[in-house]
Amino acid sequence: MENNIRSLRSYLMQRLLISLYLLWIVSTIVGYFATINYANQPYDLVLLQRANEVAAELQLGSGHEKLDVVPTLPDGSDLGMPDRVLYTVTDSEGRKLAGNGNTLRPLSYRRDRKGPLFSNGEREGQKTRMVSLTFPSRNGVLQLHVSETTQQRQALIRGILANIVIPELLLTLIALAVVWYGLKQGLRPLEQLRHEVVNRRRNDLSQLDGSKAPAEVRPLIDAVNNLLERLKLVMAAQQRFVADAAHQLRTPFAGLKTQSELALRTDDPERKQHALEHIHTSTRHGIRLVNQLLALARNEPDAQRTDNFAVLNLNRLAQECTVNWVQMALEKDIDLGYEGTSTMIEVHGDATSLAEMLNNLVDNAIRYTQSGGHITVAVRATPQGPELSVEDNGPGIEPQHRERVFERFYRVLGSGQSGSGLGLSIVAEVAKRHGAELKLGAGSGDIGTRISVRFPLRSPSAAN
């Protein structure tokens, strides 16, 4: 028994016959899909034959087409033929010329494939199977699309499921019960370790003792211990961040308190007005700092969820954000421009986070660009992926500071601008969340600053 406990792999291999079960599962799946494929063939042949009959009635390809002829096709009302059949005749551009359906496709979708082309679809909540044929005509090429619902095919699939898959499912459940029993017996030595972890205090991040665990589980325990060490570092960084944030928030609120007390104590209108202006400035800085802290928290590594990602038009998003900063740029006599493309550039991401990122880039550029300067927001498509960039002709950032400006609360000394040092940190976190590549360098002619965010290319499957 001691050997079985210490060699968990041998214990499971001897009692559960994992390799045999895996082979059985694979053979079941392959057999099922092979049966489905074989069952579809006769239905496709019948559908192709019906399409040829429709083509013959309409005399497609003869040069004397009779598109006003209405072929007799099943409408789904016959219990012996529950599937409804529709047809459409279109030209090479996909425009409908005749038919009782509305299947419109340009000729280019065939991608030079010859002969009948079968495809799956959906109509009015029902799955359909369609065959498409092409015929030469005097005015170019005609397309015939004949589709039918798949009730008969689905009935066959349900029959296969009832006669083959369900019995195999019962066998699978029995096998799962055997596996469960084997795992329960084999993993009994780990119960003590589980009990130790469950009864730990919430803030106890000490390492697990894996000396008594099975040899096969020790790599997992080592990995957990490594995770605990990294978690310690993350918690320490979070504590430092909270301390820094508290320090940054303390300054504007202290200023608010001081100026409000001055305003309450004085009766001089000028001094009261001066205090109110300071209160307004401190409030504005405090609001900006809080918004930046919230934006940073939303894009923290632990909050990097992608379930709210959607396909976005990067051109439109960048243009809308740029328009919001035009007034501020005009007040500082800065030429704020936008360069986009005529085509839609798609990215997969969170619109709110991307807008926060671009707003911080433009705000940073306006703050550090001198009066009479110019800023350009650009969106372009590159072979490596869509790229968003903000370029200015301001004083630029020295090379020794370019890596550190993306750190939290880091500000270049002597810039003469107020701020919390969080703007570019938010940019970095948003770029990381979207898997984008962030680059900072000099602008055109080695003047100013150019920050670019290059998004990854979307795969064809994701684009569809």
C-alpha positions, 0 to 999 in steps of 0.5 A: 500500500505504501508503494501505491501511495508513493507512486500515484501514476502506477496506482492509476495506470493499474486500476483505471486503464486510462489508455484503453478508455482514451482509445475507446473515447476517440473511436466513439467520436470518430465513428459518430462523426463518420456516421453523420458524414455518411448519412448526409451524402444521400441527402446532398445528392437529392438536393443536387438532383433537385437543383438540376431539375430547377435549372432544367425547368428554368433552362439556365445556361441555354441562353434562353432562360425562362426566369418567370417559370415557377418550379414546384418545390416542397413547401414543408406541409407534406408530412412525408417531406417536412423540409421546405425548399427555396430557390434563388437565381442571382447574377454575378453581383448577387442581385436577385433575378428570380426565385421564392427565396432571398439567398443573395451572394456575389460570385466572388464568394466561390473563390474560383471553386468549380462545380456544386458548392454546398454550404450550411446556413440558417433561415427563420430559426431553422438550419438549412443546407444549400447547394449553389450552381453557376451557369453561363448566360448572355449577360455573364454568369447566373447563379442558382441557390437551392436550399432546404431545411434539415428536419429529415437530417436532424431526425436521422441524427437524433436516431443515431444519437438514440441508438449509438451515442446514448448507450455509449454515454451510459458506458462513459458514466460507468467509466467515470464512476470507476475513475472517481472511485480510483481517484478517491482511493489514490488521492487519499494521502492528499486529504491531509494536505487539503485540510491544511490549506483549507484551515489556513488563515487568510493572510498566511502565505507560508509555503506548503510542506510537500515532503509527505506528498506523493512524488507525482504531486510534488511538482504541483506543490512546488508550483503552488509555493512559487505562486505564493512567493509571487503573490507575496510580491504582488501584495507588497506592490499593492501595499506600496501602491495604496501608500503612494495613492494615499500620499497623492490624494492627501495633498489636494485634500489638504489644500482644499481644507486649508483654502476653505478655512481661509475663505471662511475666516476672511471677509476680504472679497479679493482674498475670498475669491483667491481662496475659491480659485485655489479650491477650484484648482485643487478640486480639479486636480483631485478629480483627475487623480481619482479618475486616473486611480480608478482607470488604473484599477480597472486595468490592473493585472488582476482585473484584466478580463476580456469578456467585455471585449468587442469588435471596435472601429479604431478609426471612429474611436480615435476620431471621437476622442480627438474631437473632445480635446480640440477646445483645450488645444485651441486654448493653448494655441496648439494645432491638434490634427487627426490622420486616419484611413478611408477603410475601417480598421478593426480591433478587439478590445474594450472601448472604455479602456481604449478611450481612457488610453487615448485621452491620457496620450492626448492630454499628456501631449497637450500638457507638454507641447509649447504654444504654437506647436502641433499634435497629430493623432494617427491610425493606420494599418500595418503588416504587423497589425493596426497602429494608433499613435500620438506625435507632438513637436514638444520638448520630447523625453530624454532617452534615459527617462523613456522606459521609466515614464510608464512607471506609476507616479514617475514624473520627469523633473523640471518639466514645469507641468503639474500631474500625478505621474499616472497618465502613461501608467494607464496607457501601459496597463491598457496596452498590456491588457489588449496584448498591444505593443507600446513604443515611445520614441522621438517624433519626426526629424528627431523632434518631440515625442511619438508614442505608438500602440500596435494591436495584434492582428485578428485571426480570420476565424475571429474576424468572421 
